[in-house]
Amino acid sequence: MDLWLHWAGWTVSGLALLGAAYALAAVCLAGRFRSAQALAGAKCPPVTLLKPLHFDEPRLRQNLLSFCAQDYDGPLQIVFGVQDPLDPAIRVVEELKRDHPSLDIELVIDTRIYGTNRKVSNLINLVERAKYDVLVLSDSDIEAGPGYLRAVADALEDGGAVTCLYTGTALDNIWSRLVAMGINYQFIPNVLVGTELGLAAPCFGSTIGLRKDLLRRIGGMEAFSNLLADDYEIGRAVRDHGHSTRLAPVVVAHTCTETSGAEMFAHELRWARTIRLLNRRGHWGTLVTHALPLALIGLALAPSAFTAATLAAALASRLLVKWRMDRVLGVSAGAFWLLPLRDLLSFAIFLASLFGGKVRWRGAHFAVAPDGALSHW
């Protein structure tokens, strides 16, 4: 038994060392990421910006206002949409229309439902009102800088679909900060390394830019009305039709609205289970990214100078990731001392995601089929 524990500990520590190397690769790639942010798009074709809304939420007005303040020279239509005539987000949009009379802003209130994914139903209603060929879809919890739309539209010149990386913007509570830390210090490094190695072709709800004709050829938004990961599925459909999905050289900010541990766990577990159901092999591959928890397990199973050094290397690599991403993004999602806690929570969520196929989304419970289809539970 002791020999078995010894080899198990060394094996897990070896995985932790791979995780530390993975983190260092993300640190190196972050420099390229920073250079990309400085680029600005030159083309300004007519654009329709689609913003599905669902009730009021923290920083909603600030997030929506950022899209009304774009430095964009071409024609711009902004279409906001709700599905409940009593939705408090209506008041926010009406204020924006009043404060920006020169902008082409439309509010769509349409109760029609087409499937279990209510956000996609909202988008189906919005696409009907789009005036222009270039469509940019963006979630309501996203804030963008003034050059965002210019960069996205220019990146679409080559066809296909365009998406954006996003950082986490924390509210004034520890759970929101921990979620933001997961985005900045785990999600973004994973995307950087995954895209560099050709293991990932991201498409995020933070931004999906594509042309009407391409959306029609992949089945329209109706094709995704019963799928949980609509952004992922849109990207996959675009690639299946022979086009690329790529990152625009601009970064937006996602508001982390979680206010409790239960809310944080439910949100991140939904995300992780969805990834597992859609890409089981890739999800298992992310095990190696949990360098610090793996190093702790290795040290517990086989205490030695090697496993202790592995733990030190794993911790140092993760702290280096935080330091580098803070410099690149120009913002800190949380304190250094919170990073080990964040990494342990991420590992716990990863383990929990390996079991079960049910998720909680917008207050309702759903079962998720292997193809990503949602059904009420």
MOFEN-V923483 format. One record per helix or strand. SS is the DSSP state (H for helix, E for strand). FROM is the first residue (numbers start at 1). TO is the last residue. If there is no record, write none. Layout:
SS|FROM|TO, SS|FROM|TO
This chain:
H|2|37, E|47|52, H|60|68, E|76|82, H|89|99, E|104|109, H|118|127, E|134|137, E|142|143, H|148|158, E|161|170, H|174|196, E|204|204, E|207|211, H|212|217, H|221|224, E|227|227, H|230|240, E|245|256, H|261|278, H|280|289, H|291|301, H|305|329, H|336|353, E|358|361, E|364|368, E|373|376
